[in-house]
Amino acid sequence: MTGPLHGVRVVDLTTMLSGPCAAQTLAEMGADVTKVETPEGDNLRNIGQSRSGGMGPMHLHANRGKRSVALDLKSEDGRNAFIGLIKDADVLICNVRTKAMQRLRLAYDDLRAINPTLIYVSIVGYGSGGPYSDRPAYDDLIQAAVGIPSLGASQEGGARYAPIAVADRVTGMNAANAALGALYHRLRTGEGQHVEVAMFETMAFMVLSDHMGGRTYQPQLGPTVFERYASVRRPFPTLDGVVCLLLVTDKQWKAFFDLVDRGNVLEDERFSTVSGRTHNTTALYKIVAELVATRTTDWWMQELERVDIPAVPLATIDSLIDDPHLKAVGFFDEVEHPSEGPIRAMRSTGRWSKSQPAPDRPAPRLGEHNEQILPR
């Protein structure tokens, strides 16, 4: 037995990132996950470099631990094979649009009649019942819909999307959590259920939790948007590079200004309290930026560590891959993939004293397990 979900059977009818990330979370916890793809395969397979075609890096990182079957669900044989998988499944994760699932006769009510205890997790763009329910949804579009590019518009370069698929990945984690909660509910009650996880609502909650601000209250107490996150949250240029530091407590602020003999800054009533600093963030961080620019990066890193102010050097993707801490904790694992040869994989995060999650197989080739899984 490896992983806390050993014995749980999951059917993964998803493409691209939100659904595959959700199903992979369950796979790494020990669930037996079967990824169902069209005969052409998930488009994610073809993003990025590949040694043998259809095995790009994003696929390798988002679908490991799974088995793959290729089915044409529009054909009667393909649908019947899929139904066979559902009969024995505990969880279905699906990000196919709801109307398409209804046309295929694979909506929740159709599958509940076959497997009453099935947990059916639907990842949708926008929650059912609203005016956007039928809209297509992709990471870029959801980021735009919840205002992420506009939050960065005041920084240099104007509005832009976050350079990672944050909406897909956060929604995927939320969907995995939903599946785990539904499994626990079934354990107590014996009941299956349908769970809808909407990308738009998931990301709206995340963004507004930080930025609803004064509109949290009725009547409104002040403006929206947390100024530090939206306007001044960035690395600071130094005399010869960049330093990334965070000042939170009174003690840290005092220590910072004492380093450069500017303790008088905190005598200004705008900056003498947490509340004052929060309401005058832009002015305060302008002073910080001007002071940081007067010393070298090495000087700041040494002095900030000495007075216990949190700081890190600015990483690049390449330096992250070569990071000594990740090496020391065994974050990366060199594995031999059956078709791709030696690849660098990332180990499951978290340390468990019992039932440590770990992927038990690399990302599958398209239809690799058809003969193993499907009836002949």
KAHUQUI-V868808 format. One record per backbone hydrogen bond with DSSP energy under -1.0 kcal/mol. NH is the residue of the N-H (numbers start at 1). CO is the residue of the C=O. Records with the same first field share a line. If there is no record, write none. Layout:
# KAHUQUI-V868808
NH = CO + CO
This chain:
# KAHUQUI-V868808
5 = 29
6 = 3
8 = 5
10 = 32
11 = 91
12 = 34
13 = 93
21 = 17
22 = 18
23 = 19
24 = 20
25 = 21
26 = 22
27 = 23
28 = 24
30 = 27
31 = 26
32 = 8
34 = 10
35 = 67
36 = 12
37 = 69
41 = 38
45 = 42
46 = 43
47 = 44
56 = 45
60 = 56
61 = 57
62 = 58
63 = 59
65 = 361
66 = 63
67 = 33
69 = 35
71 = 37
75 = 72
79 = 75
80 = 76
81 = 77
82 = 78
83 = 79
84 = 80
85 = 81
86 = 82
87 = 83
89 = 86
90 = 9
91 = 9
92 = 119
93 = 11
94 = 121
95 = 13
101 = 97
102 = 98
103 = 99
104 = 100
105 = 102
106 = 101
111 = 107
112 = 108
113 = 109
115 = 111
118 = 115
119 = 90
120 = 193
121 = 92
122 = 195
123 = 94
124 = 197
130 = 127
133 = 130
135 = 132
142 = 138
143 = 139
144 = 140
145 = 141
146 = 142
147 = 144
148 = 143
151 = 147
155 = 152
158 = 155
166 = 164
169 = 165
170 = 166
171 = 167
172 = 168
173 = 169
174 = 170
175 = 171
176 = 172
177 = 173
178 = 174
179 = 175
180 = 176
181 = 177
182 = 178
183 = 179
184 = 180
185 = 181
186 = 182
187 = 183
188 = 184
189 = 185
190 = 186
195 = 120
197 = 122
199 = 124
200 = 125
202 = 198
203 = 199
204 = 200
205 = 201
206 = 202
207 = 203
208 = 204
209 = 205
211 = 207
212 = 208
214 = 223
215 = 212
216 = 213
217 = 214
221 = 214
225 = 211
230 = 226
231 = 227
233 = 228
234 = 232
236 = 243
238 = 241
239 = 295
243 = 236
244 = 312
246 = 310
253 = 249
254 = 250
255 = 251
256 = 252
257 = 253
258 = 254
259 = 255
261 = 258
262 = 257
265 = 262
266 = 263
267 = 264
268 = 265
271 = 268
277 = 273
278 = 274
279 = 275
280 = 276
284 = 280
285 = 281
286 = 282
287 = 283
288 = 284
289 = 285
290 = 286
291 = 287
292 = 288
293 = 289
294 = 291
295 = 292
300 = 296
301 = 297
302 = 298
303 = 299
304 = 300
305 = 301
306 = 302
307 = 303
308 = 305
309 = 304
312 = 244
320 = 316
321 = 317
322 = 318
323 = 320
327 = 323
328 = 324
329 = 325
330 = 327
331 = 326
333 = 345
335 = 343
337 = 341
341 = 337
343 = 335
345 = 333
347 = 331
368 = 365
369 = 68
370 = 367
373 = 369
374 = 370
